[in-house]
């Protein structure tokens, strides 16, 4: 539920950024549709990984691997959520439904199988993970342009330090299930360097709108300063992971990344309505 709510929050932020006027029916449809799509993806994921989830402490109590819900029931729920979610998003506009369908396909059919094959699964998973923020803009405008692309890039690059931090402090648990989540496959200097580099990319992308090159998506200098400060805080924790390479610094980076993306989206929206 927490993951689904965070996705809905991102799509709401994207919608508010793109909307000329607020359409509360569209807001409701986007929230319900987005929630259903995440629910469907997670249900399919539990079905596919049920035998691996039971091996890990963080996932063994999920409904399907724990046996509280049958695979058949989960499959029905996943299918119903998919159909209802796509219909709900299609009512908004067809392109929003297309992005919702692409998100489910990439998450379930590409990202999930790759998790036990290659660390590149995180790269693939970053695509569906970056869609919600952008999808909100598409729901508001009905088209995909430089603005939606910028929102996509911001959430795309952010996911690497976020998920690699999780992969770091849950490394032993992931290993039980045979999942490869870190770029080098190890908690080492190479992984830590990549965390820092992708954090820098995230910061740079988040500041692009201040230069007036992203169409209607604009950020005032004052808001850009706030965004930059949040970025430096995130970079601080990424550098600490590089220095100390332990689970404590990885967990702090993960927590700071969650705060970062949430506050960034709030600042973007507030900047639009207050300027």
Long-range contacts (C-beta under 8 A, 24 or more apart in sequence): 3-38, 3-42, 4-34, 4-35, 4-38, 4-39, 4-42, 5-35, 6-262, 7-34, 7-35, 7-37, 7-38, 7-132, 8-34, 8-35, 8-38, 8-132, 9-262, 9-265, 10-132, 10-133, 10-136, 10-155, 10-261, 10-265, 11-132, 11-133, 11-135, 11-136, 11-139, 12-136, 13-133, 13-136, 13-265, 13-266, 13-268, 13-269, 14-132, 14-133, 14-134, 14-135, 14-136, 14-137, 14-138, 14-139, 14-140, 14-148, 14-151, 15-136, 15-137, 15-139, 15-140, 16-136, 16-140, 16-269, 16-272, 16-273, 17-136, 17-137, 17-140, 17-147, 17-151, 17-217, 17-268, 17-269, 17-272, 18-136, 18-137, 18-138, 18-139, 18-140, 18-141, 18-147, 18-148, 18-216, 19-140, 19-141, 20-140, 26-92, 26-139, 26-140, 29-88, 29-89, 29-91, 29-92, 30-89, 30-92, 30-96, 30-135, 30-136, 30-139, 32-85, 32-88, 33-85, 33-86, 33-88, 33-89, 33-92, 33-96, 33-100, 34-85, 34-89, 34-100, 34-132, 34-135, 35-85, 36-81, 36-82, 36-84, 36-85, 36-88, 37-81, 37-82, 37-85, 37-86, 37-89, 37-100, 37-103, 37-104, 39-77, 39-78, 39-81, 39-85, 40-78, 40-79, 40-81, 40-82, 40-85, 40-104, 41-103, 41-104, 41-107, 41-108, 41-128, 43-74, 43-75, 43-77, 43-78, 43-81, 44-78, 44-104, 44-107, 44-108, 44-112, 45-107, 45-108, 45-112, 46-74, 47-71, 47-74, 47-75, 47-78, 48-108, 48-112, 48-113, 49-112, 49-115, 49-177, 52-116, 52-177, 52-178, 52-179, 53-177, 55-176, 55-177, 56-173, 56-174, 56-176, 56-177, 57-173, 58-170, 58-173, 59-177, 89-139, 92-139, 93-138, 93-139, 93-142, 95-138, 95-142, 95-143, 95-144, 96-135, 96-138, 96-139, 99-131, 99-134, 99-135, 99-138, 100-131, 100-135, 102-128, 102-131, 103-128, 103-131, 103-132, 103-135, 104-128, 115-179, 115-180, 115-181, 116-177, 116-178, 116-179, 116-180, 117-180, 118-180, 119-180, 119-181, 119-182, 119-183, 119-184, 119-185, 121-180, 121-181, 122-159, 122-160, 122-163, 122-164, 122-167, 122-181, 122-183, 125-159, 125-163, 126-156, 126-159, 126-160, 126-163, 127-156, 129-155, 129-156, 129-159, 130-154, 130-155, 130-156, 130-159, 133-265, 137-217, 145-215, 146-213, 146-214, 146-215, 146-217, 147-214, 147-215, 147-216, 147-217, 150-205, 150-208, 150-209, 150-214, 150-217, 151-217, 153-205, 154-202, 154-205, 154-206, 154-264, 155-261, 157-198, 157-201, 157-202, 157-205, 158-202, 158-257, 158-260, 158-261, 160-194, 160-195, 160-198, 160-202, 161-195, 161-198, 161-199, 161-202, 161-234, 161-238, 161-253, 161-257, 162-254, 162-257, 162-258, 162-261, 164-191, 164-194, 164-195, 164-198, 165-195, 165-241, 165-250, 165-251, 165-253, 165-254, 165-257, 166-250, 166-254, 168-241, 168-247, 168-250, 169-247, 169-248, 169-250, 169-251, 169-254, 187-245, 188-245, 189-242, 189-245, 192-241, 192-242, 192-245, 193-242, 195-238, 195-241, 195-242, 195-253, 196-235, 196-238, 196-239, 196-241, 196-242, 199-231, 199-234, 199-235, 199-238, 200-235, 202-231, 202-234, 203-228, 203-231, 203-232, 203-234, 203-235, 206-231, 206-264, 207-231, 209-268, 218-272, 219-268, 219-271, 220-271, 220-275, 223-267, 223-268, 223-270, 223-271, 226-267, 227-264, 227-267, 227-268, 230-260, 230-263, 230-264, 230-267, 231-260, 233-260, 234-260
